Amino acid sequence: MPPRARRCSRRAPTGLPRGCGAARSSRVRRMGERRGDGEGGRHALRSRAHERVVGAVGVARAADRPARARVGRVRRAARVARTRRVGHGVQWVAARHRAQLHGRVGRRDRAVDDRAAVVRHAFVPGAGCGGAGVPLDRGRDDPGVRRRRDRGVLAEARHRARVHSARVPLGLLVLLASRWMWRQWLNVMRRGGGYSSRVLLVGSVDSATSVARQLARVPEAGYRVVGACVHGAGVIDRLPGSNVPVYDGVEHALQTMRDLGADTVVVTSSDELGPERVKSLSWGLIPGAEHLVVAPSLIDIGGPRIHTRPVAGLPLIHVETPRFEGRKLVAKRIFDLVGSAALIVVLSPVLAGLAVMVRMSGDGPVLFRQERVGINGEPFAMLKFRSMVVDAEARLAALAAERRDAGNTVMFKMKDDPRVTPIGRLMRRFSLDELPQLFNVLRGDMSLVGPRPPLVRELSAYDTHVHRRFLVKPGITGLWQVSGRSDLSWEDTVRLDLYYVENWSITGDLVILWRTARAVFGSQGAY
């Protein structure tokens, strides 16, 4: 007998489940064999094929029940893993792989493959007795089947991971957008005086004036000053430079606060307010309805640099000194290199177009090189697109004697400078004339964000504390540029530059760059 026929003539597996029809098929086969006719023989062949199919399927189903139970447990574990944090997709893949490696999912897949192999062996032509049948365990051991099964599991895991990971950024974006909208609405309401604490200042005239000026700059903070109780205020009725009314006598602060309808007392520095007076003032406030705030003498200090630490009952405020070296400085330099190189590549068509327009506007060079003062007081040549006539520096002395904006007593600025060319006026409106400074950043003379680089002739008008601007590299943009530019007074310009020097960070630089884009299109103070 040929080997193939011997393989096909194997007896059906024993121990078949009840009700599968195998006993009846055996009786019919034996009856046909006893009769010896052709019909009985053909019926016997069909009965053996049916017995193999029904018996193998019954065995596979019986063996599949515990496997299906284990698969259910694995799937429940995978669902639990999917609900964990943002990385649930990766956890689901890991759980699925662990289950497959331990054979929990593979048993169920092998049982299904066994059933498919039985059907193929019984009904595919050439799979019967004497034919080229397919072995019953092909689905279990075939590497191709295993690879297809593994690819299917991995594809399903990747798909579910992509779906669930896409939901998280969408929800995060919606949350950020809604918070930004509510914040904008609250800022608008606070600029109009709503949703703000009514503040009474208590202290000396100088300290109360300084705090009132700082709070007036940022109405979005939610503090609206309605009055000030100062010592010896008989000769003034308003704080200098403001409309805040002044009341004499810090000992009547509680009564004055209730007369004005204020709900917050801000204690500034004063010799009349010792520890016992401040403590008695806090005891007189209505709990939950009236609040006490103590303002230190420090101003223009960034929040991350301030740490409050109670020591022996004293609320000590620790202020970290700024550092101009180390990893932060290296990170800023890397940020400047990558940012400037990327902007030069992206804006190269704009740079080329502006260079052609400046060249066609008249005689003279395309780039204007001007000596400015950089880090540590070292001069460097700053690049700009030429926006003025060629003899602009020679005509400066005559224009300096003319009337100009009061806010620019140190920096020479004119809204209608006659030296500016038509194309230069357009470039200045959108600050396009400063784009060549990207090459200064790439070379290391400047930074993307920093204080304004001053002219050499402006140094003679600087006070001693203003020289702290030279502790960092000057920038193409900065707090001065995004807060009004030439419309600001010299005092505000210095204050903003020094605030940046003391409190700069990479996150702050990103915020300033975003505000710069808005300021460029707004063109406020650009002339």
KELO-395165 format. One record per residue (C-alpha): residue number from 1; residue in three letters; x, y, z. Coordinates in steps of 0.5 Angstrom, whole numbers, m for minus. Last residue first. Layout:
residues N
R|NUM|Ala|X|Y|Z .
...
This chain:
residues 527
R|527|Tyr|17|207|26 .
R|526|Ala|14|201|30 .
R|525|Gly|10|203|36 .
R|524|Gln|4|198|35 .
R|523|Ser|5|194|28 .
R|522|Gly|m1|189|30 .
R|521|Phe|2|184|25 .
R|520|Val|9|185|28 .
R|519|Ala|6|185|35 .
R|518|Arg|2|178|34 .
R|517|Ala|9|175|32 .
R|516|Thr|13|178|37 .
R|515|Arg|8|175|42 .
R|514|Trp|9|168|40 .
R|513|Leu|17|169|41 .
R|512|Ile|16|172|48 .
R|511|Val|12|166|50 .
R|510|Leu|18|162|47 .
R|509|Asp|23|166|51 .
R|508|Gly|19|165|57 .
R|507|Thr|19|158|56 .
R|506|Ile|27|158|55 .
R|505|Ser|28|162|61 .
R|504|Trp|30|169|63 .
R|503|Asn|28|172|70 .
R|502|Glu|34|177|72 .
R|501|Val|36|179|65 .
R|500|Tyr|28|180|63 .
R|499|Tyr|26|184|68 .
R|498|Leu|32|189|67 .
R|497|Asp|30|189|60 .
R|496|Leu|23|191|62 .
R|495|Arg|25|196|67 .
R|494|Val|30|199|62 .
R|493|Thr|24|200|57 .
R|492|Asp|19|202|62 .
R|491|Glu|24|208|65 .
R|490|Trp|25|210|58 .
R|489|Ser|18|211|56 .
R|488|Leu|14|206|52 .
R|487|Asp|11|208|45 .
R|486|Ser|18|206|41 .
R|485|Arg|17|198|43 .
R|484|Gly|10|197|46 .
R|483|Ser|10|191|50 .
R|482|Val|13|186|45 .
R|481|Gln|19|190|43 .
R|480|Trp|21|192|50 .
R|479|Leu|20|184|53 .
R|478|Gly|25|182|47 .
R|477|Thr|26|181|40 .
R|476|Ile|32|181|36 .
R|475|Gly|36|180|42 .
R|474|Pro|42|183|46 .
R|473|Lys|46|177|50 .
R|472|Val|46|177|57 .
R|471|Leu|50|181|63 .
R|470|Phe|50|187|59 .
R|469|Arg|43|189|61 .
R|468|Arg|46|190|68 .
R|467|His|49|197|65 .
R|466|Val|42|200|67 .
R|465|His|44|200|75 .
R|464|Thr|49|205|74 .
R|463|Asp|45|210|70 .
R|462|Tyr|46|210|63 .
R|461|Ala|46|217|59 .
R|460|Ser|53|216|57 .
R|459|Leu|52|209|54 .
R|458|Glu|47|212|49 .
R|457|Arg|53|214|44 .
R|456|Val|55|207|43 .
R|455|Leu|48|205|41 .
R|454|Pro|44|200|45 .
R|453|Pro|42|192|43 .
R|452|Arg|35|191|46 .
R|451|Pro|35|186|51 .
R|450|Gly|34|179|50 .
R|449|Val|30|174|45 .
R|448|Leu|33|171|39 .
R|447|Ser|40|172|41 .
R|446|Met|46|176|39 .
R|445|Asp|53|176|37 .
R|444|Gly|54|169|36 .
R|443|Arg|55|168|29 .
R|442|Leu|48|165|28 .
R|441|Val|45|170|32 .
R|440|Asn|48|176|28 .
R|439|Phe|46|172|22 .
R|438|Leu|39|172|24 .
R|437|Gln|40|180|25 .
R|436|Pro|38|180|17 .
R|435|Leu|31|180|19 .
R|434|Glu|31|187|22 .
R|433|Asp|29|190|16 .
R|432|Leu|22|186|16 .
R|431|Ser|20|190|23 .
R|430|Phe|13|190|20 .
R|429|Arg|12|197|20 .
R|428|Arg|19|198|19 .
R|427|Met|19|194|12 .
R|426|Leu|14|199|9 .
R|425|Arg|17|205|12 .
R|424|Gly|24|202|9 .
R|423|Ile|20|201|2 .
R|422|Pro|18|209|2 .
R|421|Thr|25|211|4 .
R|420|Val|26|213|12 .
R|419|Arg|30|220|12 .
R|418|Pro|24|224|13 .
R|417|Asp|23|221|20 .
R|416|Asp|15|221|21 .
R|415|Lys|14|217|28 .
R|414|Met|21|220|30 .
R|413|Lys|26|216|35 .
R|412|Phe|32|217|38 .
R|411|Met|33|213|44 .
R|410|Val|35|217|51 .
R|409|Thr|29|222|51 .
R|408|Asn|25|217|47 .
R|407|Gly|18|218|51 .
R|406|Ala|18|225|50 .
R|405|Asp|17|224|42 .
R|404|Arg|21|228|38 .
R|403|Arg|21|236|37 .
R|402|Glu|28|238|33 .
R|401|Ala|35|238|36 .
R|400|Ala|36|231|34 .
R|399|Leu|34|232|27 .
R|398|Ala|40|237|25 .
R|397|Ala|45|232|28 .
R|396|Leu|42|226|25 .
R|395|Arg|43|228|18 .
R|394|Ala|50|226|17 .
R|393|Glu|48|219|20 .
R|392|Ala|42|218|14 .
R|391|Asp|47|220|9 .
R|390|Val|45|214|5 .
R|389|Val|37|214|5 .
R|388|Met|34|210|10 .
R|387|Ser|31|203|11 .
R|386|Arg|38|199|9 .
R|385|Phe|36|192|11 .
R|384|Lys|39|191|18 .
R|383|Leu|46|188|21 .
R|382|Met|49|189|27 .
R|381|Ala|57|190|28 .
R|380|Phe|59|188|35 .
R|379|Pro|61|192|41 .
R|378|Glu|63|189|47 .
R|377|Gly|60|191|54 .
R|376|Asn|60|185|57 .
R|375|Ile|54|182|52 .
R|374|Gly|53|187|46 .
R|373|Val|54|194|45 .
R|372|Arg|52|196|38 .
R|371|Glu|56|199|31 .
R|370|Gln|51|199|25 .
R|369|Arg|52|195|19 .
R|368|Phe|46|197|14 .
R|367|Leu|45|192|8 .
R|366|Val|43|193|1 .
R|365|Pro|48|198|0 .
R|364|Gly|47|205|m3 .
R|363|Asp|43|208|m9 .
R|362|Gly|36|207|m10 .
R|361|Ser|30|203|m9 .
R|360|Met|32|197|m13 .
R|359|Arg|37|195|m9 .
R|358|Val|32|195|m3 .
R|357|Met|27|191|m7 .
R|356|Val|32|186|m9 .
R|355|Ala|34|185|m2 .
R|354|Leu|27|184|0 .
R|353|Gly|26|179|m5 .
R|352|Ala|32|175|m3 .
R|351|Leu|30|175|5 .
R|350|Val|23|173|3 .
R|349|Pro|25|167|m1 .
R|348|Ser|30|165|5 .
R|347|Leu|25|166|10 .
R|346|Val|24|158|12 .
R|345|Val|32|157|11 .
R|344|Ile|34|163|15 .
R|343|Leu|28|161|20 .
R|342|Ala|31|154|21 .
R|341|Ala|38|157|22 .
R|340|Ser|36|162|27 .
R|339|Gly|32|157|31 .
R|338|Val|37|151|31 .
R|337|Leu|43|156|33 .
R|336|Asp|39|160|38 .
R|335|Phe|36|154|42 .
R|334|Ile|43|151|42 .
R|333|Arg|45|158|45 .
R|332|Lys|39|158|50 .
R|331|Ala|41|150|52 .
R|330|Val|48|152|54 .
R|329|Leu|46|158|58 .
R|328|Lys|41|154|62 .
R|327|Arg|46|149|63 .
R|326|Gly|51|153|66 .
R|325|Glu|52|161|66 .
R|324|Phe|48|167|68 .
R|323|Arg|45|165|74 .
R|322|Pro|40|170|77 .
R|321|Thr|40|170|85 .
R|320|Glu|34|166|88 .
R|319|Val|30|170|93 .
R|318|His|28|166|99 .
R|317|Ile|22|170|103 .
R|316|Leu|21|168|110 .
R|315|Pro|15|168|114 .
R|314|Leu|17|168|121 .
R|313|Gly|14|163|126 .
R|312|Ala|21|160|128 .
R|311|Val|22|159|120 .
R|310|Pro|16|159|115 .
R|309|Arg|19|158|108 .
R|308|Thr|17|162|102 .
R|307|His|20|161|95 .
R|306|Ile|21|166|90 .
R|305|Arg|25|165|84 .
R|304|Pro|20|161|80 .
R|303|Gly|15|167|81 .
R|302|Gly|20|172|77 .
R|301|Ile|22|178|81 .
R|300|Asp|20|185|78 .
R|299|Ile|19|188|85 .
R|298|Leu|22|187|92 .
R|297|Ser|20|191|98 .
R|296|Pro|15|186|100 .
R|295|Ala|8|186|100 .
R|294|Val|4|183|105 .
R|293|Val|m4|181|104 .
R|292|Leu|m9|181|109 .
R|291|His|m16|179|107 .
R|290|Glu|m23|180|108 .
R|289|Ala|m29|176|107 .
R|288|Gly|m27|169|109 .
R|287|Pro|m25|171|117 .
R|286|Ile|m27|179|118 .
R|285|Leu|m21|182|119 .
R|284|Gly|m19|185|126 .
R|283|Trp|m14|180|128 .
R|282|Ser|m10|182|121 .
R|281|Leu|m10|189|124 .
R|280|Ser|m7|187|131 .
R|279|Lys|m2|182|127 .
R|278|Val|0|188|123 .
R|277|Arg|1|193|129 .
R|276|Glu|5|188|133 .
R|275|Pro|10|186|128 .
R|274|Gly|11|194|127 .
R|273|Leu|7|198|122 .
R|272|Glu|9|206|123 .
R|271|Asp|16|205|120 .
R|270|Ser|13|203|113 .
R|269|Ser|13|197|108 .
R|268|Thr|7|196|104 .
R|267|Val|1|192|107 .
R|266|Val|m4|190|102 .
R|265|Val|m11|190|105 .
R|264|Thr|m17|186|101 .
R|263|Asp|m24|187|101 .
R|262|Ala|m25|194|100 .
R|261|Gly|m32|197|101 .
R|260|Leu|m29|204|101 .
R|259|Asp|m32|205|108 .
R|258|Arg|m30|198|110 .
R|257|Met|m23|199|108 .
R|256|Thr|m23|206|112 .
R|255|Gln|m25|203|118 .
R|254|Leu|m20|198|118 .
R|253|Ala|m15|202|116 .
R|252|His|m16|207|122 .
R|251|Glu|m9|206|125 .
R|250|Val|m6|208|119 .
R|249|Gly|m7|215|119 .
R|248|Asp|m9|220|114 .
R|247|Tyr|m13|218|108 .
R|246|Val|m10|218|100 .
R|245|Pro|m15|217|94 .
R|244|Val|m12|213|88 .
R|243|Asn|m12|218|82 .
R|242|Ser|m5|216|80 .
R|241|Gly|2|220|79 .
R|240|Pro|3|221|86 .
R|239|Leu|m2|218|91 .
R|238|Arg|m8|223|91 .
R|237|Asp|m10|228|97 .
R|236|Ile|m3|230|99 .
R|235|Val|m1|235|105 .
R|234|Gly|m4|232|111 .
R|233|Ala|m1|225|109 .
R|232|Gly|3|224|115 .
R|231|His|2|216|115 .
R|230|Val|m1|213|109 .
R|229|Cys|m8|210|108 .
R|228|Ala|m9|208|101 .
R|227|Gly|m15|208|97 .
R|226|Val|m19|204|91 .
R|225|Val|m13|200|88 .
R|224|Arg|m16|194|84 .
R|223|Tyr|m13|187|84 .
R|222|Gly|m15|182|79 .
R|221|Ala|m8|180|76 .
R|220|Glu|m11|182|69 .
R|219|Pro|m10|190|71 .
R|218|Val|m3|189|70 .
R|217|Arg|0|196|70 .
R|216|Ala|m4|199|75 .
R|215|Leu|m2|193|80 .
R|214|Gln|6|196|79 .
R|213|Arg|4|203|80 .
R|212|Ala|0|202|86 .
R|211|Val|5|198|89 .
R|210|Ser|10|204|88 .
R|209|Thr|6|209|90 .
R|208|Ala|4|205|97 .
R|207|Ser|12|204|98 .
R|206|Asp|13|212|97 .
R|205|Val|7|214|101 .
R|204|Ser|8|210|107 .
R|203|Gly|4|204|109 .
R|202|Val|m3|201|108 .
R|201|Leu|m6|200|101 .
R|200|Leu|m13|199|101 .
R|199|Val|m15|194|95 .
R|198|Arg|m22|192|92 .
R|197|Ser|m21|185|89 .
R|196|Ser|m23|184|82 .
R|195|Tyr|m28|180|78 .
R|194|Gly|m30|187|75 .
R|193|Gly|m26|193|74 .
R|192|Gly|m27|194|66 .
R|191|Arg|m20|191|65 .
R|190|Arg|m22|185|70 .
R|189|Met|m28|183|65 .
R|188|Val|m23|183|59 .
R|187|Asn|m18|179|63 .
R|186|Leu|m24|174|65 .
R|185|Trp|m26|173|58 .
R|184|Gln|m19|172|56 .
R|183|Arg|m18|167|61 .
R|182|Trp|m25|163|59 .
R|181|Met|m22|163|52 .
R|180|Trp|m15|160|54 .
R|179|Arg|m19|155|59 .
R|178|Ser|m23|152|53 .
R|177|Ala|m17|152|48 .
R|176|Leu|m13|148|53 .
R|175|Leu|m18|143|55 .
R|174|Val|m20|142|47 .
R|173|Leu|m13|141|46 .
R|172|Leu|m12|136|51 .
R|171|Gly|m18|132|49 .
R|170|Leu|m16|132|42 .
R|169|Pro|m9|130|44 .
R|168|Val|m12|124|48 .
R|167|Arg|m16|121|43 .
R|166|Ala|m11|120|38 .
R|165|Ser|m7|116|43 .
R|164|His|m13|111|44 .
R|163|Val|m14|111|36 .
R|162|Arg|m7|110|35 .
R|161|Ala|m6|104|40 .
R|160|Arg|m12|101|38 .
R|159|His|m9|100|31 .
R|158|Arg|m3|98|33 .
R|157|Ala|m6|93|37 .
R|156|Glu|m10|90|32 .
R|155|Ala|m4|90|27 .
R|154|Leu|0|87|32 .
R|153|Val|m5|81|33 .
R|152|Gly|m6|80|26 .
R|151|Arg|2|80|24 .
R|150|Asp|2|75|30 .
R|149|Arg|m3|70|26 .
R|148|Arg|0|71|20 .
R|147|Arg|7|69|22 .
R|146|Arg|4|63|26 .
R|145|Val|0|61|20 .
R|144|Gly|7|62|16 .
R|143|Pro|11|58|21 .
R|142|Asp|6|52|20 .
R|141|Asp|6|48|27 .
R|140|Arg|m1|49|29 .
R|139|Gly|m5|50|23 .
R|138|Arg|m2|44|19 .
R|137|Asp|m4|39|25 .
R|136|Leu|m9|35|21 .
R|135|Pro|m4|34|15 .
R|134|Val|m7|36|8 .
R|133|Gly|m9|31|4 .
R|132|Ala|m5|29|m3 .
R|131|Gly|m10|23|m5 .
R|130|Gly|m10|16|m3 .
R|129|Cys|m16|17|2 .
R|128|Gly|m19|24|2 .
R|127|Ala|m15|31|1 .
R|126|Gly|m14|30|m7 .
R|125|Pro|m20|35|m8 .
R|124|Val|m21|39|m2 .
R|123|Phe|m27|37|3 .
R|122|Ala|m24|33|8 .
R|121|His|m17|36|9 .
R|120|Arg|m19|43|8 .
R|119|Val|m25|42|14 .
R|118|Val|m20|39|18 .
R|117|Ala|m15|44|17 .
R|116|Ala|m20|49|19 .
R|115|Arg|m21|46|25 .
R|114|Asp|m14|45|27 .
R|113|Asp|m13|53|26 .
R|112|Val|m19|55|30 .
R|111|Ala|m16|50|36 .
R|110|Arg|m9|54|34 .
R|109|Asp|m12|61|35 .
R|108|Arg|m15|59|42 .
R|107|Arg|m8|56|44 .
R|106|Gly|m4|62|42 .
R|105|Val|m8|67|46 .
R|104|Arg|m6|64|53 .
R|103|Gly|1|61|50 .
R|102|His|5|65|55 .
R|101|Leu|8|69|49 .
R|100|Gln|1|71|47 .
R|99|Ala|m1|73|53 .
R|98|Arg|6|77|54 .
R|97|His|5|80|47 .
R|96|Arg|m2|82|49 .
R|95|Ala|0|85|55 .
R|94|Ala|5|89|52 .
R|93|Val|1|92|46 .
R|92|Trp|m4|94|51 .
R|91|Gln|1|98|56 .
R|90|Val|3|101|49 .
R|89|Gly|m4|104|48 .
R|88|His|m5|105|55 .
R|87|Gly|1|110|55 .
R|86|Val|m4|116|57 .
R|85|Arg|m6|114|63 .
R|84|Arg|m9|107|64 .
R|83|Thr|m15|105|61 .
R|82|Arg|m12|101|56 .
R|81|Ala|m9|96|61 .
R|80|Val|m16|95|64 .
R|79|Arg|m18|93|57 .
R|78|Ala|m12|88|56 .
R|77|Ala|m14|85|63 .
R|76|Arg|m21|84|61 .
R|75|Arg|m18|81|54 .
R|74|Val|m13|76|58 .
R|73|Arg|m19|74|62 .
R|72|Gly|m23|72|56 .
R|71|Val|m17|69|53 .
R|70|Arg|m17|64|59 .
R|69|Ala|m24|62|58 .
R|68|Arg|m23|61|51 .
R|67|Ala|m18|56|52 .
R|66|Pro|m22|53|57 .
R|65|Arg|m27|52|52 .
R|64|Asp|m23|50|46 .
R|63|Ala|m21|43|48 .
R|62|Ala|m28|41|47 .
R|61|Arg|m29|45|41 .
R|60|Ala|m23|42|38 .
R|59|Val|m25|34|40 .
R|58|Gly|m32|36|37 .
R|57|Val|m29|38|30 .
R|56|Ala|m24|32|30 .
R|55|Gly|m30|27|31 .
R|54|Val|m34|31|26 .
R|53|Val|m29|31|20 .
R|52|Arg|m26|25|21 .
R|51|Glu|m33|21|22 .
R|50|His|m35|25|16 .
R|49|Ala|m29|22|12 .
R|48|Arg|m30|15|14 .
R|47|Ser|m38|15|13 .
R|46|Arg|m36|18|6 .
R|45|Leu|m32|12|5 .
R|44|Ala|m37|7|8 .
R|43|His|m42|9|3 .
R|42|Arg|m38|8|m3 .
R|41|Gly|m36|1|0 .
R|40|Gly|m44|0|1 .
R|39|Glu|m46|2|m6 .
R|38|Gly|m40|m2|m9 .
R|37|Asp|m43|m9|m6 .
R|36|Gly|m40|m13|0 .
R|35|Arg|m46|m13|4 .
R|34|Arg|m42|m14|10 .
R|33|Glu|m37|m8|8 .
R|32|Gly|m44|m4|8 .
R|31|Met|m46|m6|14 .
R|30|Arg|m40|m4|18 .
R|29|Arg|m40|3|15 .
R|28|Val|m47|4|17 .
R|27|Arg|m45|2|24 .
R|26|Ser|m39|6|24 .
R|25|Ser|m43|12|22 .
R|24|Arg|m48|11|27 .
R|23|Ala|m42|11|33 .
R|22|Ala|m39|18|30 .
R|21|Gly|m45|22|30 .
R|20|Cys|m43|27|35 .
R|19|Gly|m48|26|40 .
R|18|Arg|m43|24|45 .
R|17|Pro|m36|27|45 .
R|16|Leu|m31|22|41 .
R|15|Gly|m26|18|45 .
R|14|Thr|m22|15|39 .
R|13|Pro|m19|18|34 .
R|12|Ala|m21|16|27 .
R|11|Arg|m17|10|24 .
R|10|Arg|m11|11|20 .
R|9|Ser|m13|10|12 .
R|8|Cys|m10|17|10 .
R|7|Arg|m3|16|12 .
R|6|Arg|m3|9|9 .
R|5|Ala|m6|11|3 .
R|4|Arg|0|17|2 .
R|3|Pro|5|11|4 .
R|2|Pro|3|7|m2 .
R|1|Met|0|0|0 .
